[in-house]
Amino acid sequence: MKYSELFAKPSKTAPHDADSANAKFLAQAGFIHQEMAGVYSWLPLGLKVLKKVEAIIREELNEIGAQEILMPALQPKDNWENTGRWDAMDVLFKLQSQTDRQYALGSTHEEIVTPLVGSFINSYKDLPVAVYQIQSKYRDELRAKSGILRGREFGMKDLYSFHATQEDLEQYYEKVKQTYLRIFKRCGLDAKVVESSGGDFTKKYSHEFQVITPAGEDDILACPNCTFAQNIEIATMKAGEACPSCGNSLESVKGIEIGNIFDLNDKFTTAFGIKYTDEYGEQKIPIMGCYGIGTTRLVGAIVEAHHDDKGMIWPDEVAPANVHLVTLNSKDEAVNEKVLATAQGLRDTWEKAGKEVFWDDRTNASAGEKLGDADLMGLSFRVVVSPKTLEQNGVEVKRRDEDEAKIVGLDEIVM
């Protein structure tokens, strides 16, 4: 992709009402566009990041036997009345049809997935089952804030598992927990597994996955030395006390929740009358687990965890392209032709090798503008081809997360 072909270009100024790093940099860099409070369009570069995050999630979930489906966003009122949540969930968007029927816009999908999977479960031999989807969710938040961290329309991966026994559920629950940690690691995040209250779903503990950052909205009691962490709301200890796992002093910190997992027990399967026949011919109720990752929220959390005062710093696996190629101009037309030919050759070589290249090919922008935009957009590698670098038969290479650039010979550069 070339800069000259990109319709959504970076802006010289950040949004005046940006209240977080992700709200500021994603919009200024032309990755997202706010349509109204809590609702965003995803522009070409931002969508590339989001799709890479989704691809990581799909790869890891498929590895543990989960099957992808797609459920409707428009949901019947009757299903929500079955679970008692039509009036109990205050963020539920409710729609009135011209046929006088009422619907909900999906804020979550237990009310759909439970009867759906239940219609295919007859015997214990049909269990366990694990299905997931990646879809937009809708929640009538009173105050959308922090860019894409808390919106009224947002992307979500929700996974649901169905089991015959508590032991089987707990084994899968642990498998998903470890899978989540791999997903977040690949996205460049070190997530804490935080004990939290099960809320409306269960009396047992559930777990949140939190990225520790001052931009977070959750209060976390965490050990800086090991994995122990608790949400302040249910914490059994206090800051300054010794960590029960390693003895280090506990700290009160802020975190961004990027995922959660719940043991739902039989709350939803009972509500919909889902049963199966066990090996002794008896009718039993399956139990469920629920596992969520906010996909758009995850992109925002990556920006909050990886940025400086110049812009974003994308981890390699989720960057919108592998290389940010920059060509700097000369007043000498012959030199210019050599710069462009060199850049074109590099681009062709890298793309044949499967690399994605974003080329800032502008002829009417200064070196300062181009390098400033490169820092703002935050791709992992910046490669500059200029009259000066060609005098040394090379290019200037700089990682976005490093301070110093270096000259690398044209016959040595590998991406």
Protein Blocks (a to p, Z undefined) as FASTA:
>chain_A
ZZklpmbdcdfbdcfklcbfklmmmmmnopaccfbghiacddfklmmmmmmmmmmmmmmm
mmnopacddddfbdcfklmmmnopmmmmmkbccdddfkopacdddfbfklmmmmmmmmmp
mbfklpccddddddddddddfbggehjlbcfbdcddddddddfbfklmmmmmmmmmmmmm
mmmmmnopacddddddekjmbmcdcdddddddfkbmbdcdddfkbmbdcdfklocbdehi
acfklopacdddddddfbdcddekjmlmmmnopacddfkopacddddddddddfklmmmm
mmmmnccfkbccddfklgfbfbdcdddddfblklmmmmmmmmmmmmmmmmmnopacdddf
bfkbcfklmmmmmmmnopabdcdddfklmmnopaddddfkbmbdcdddfklgcZZ
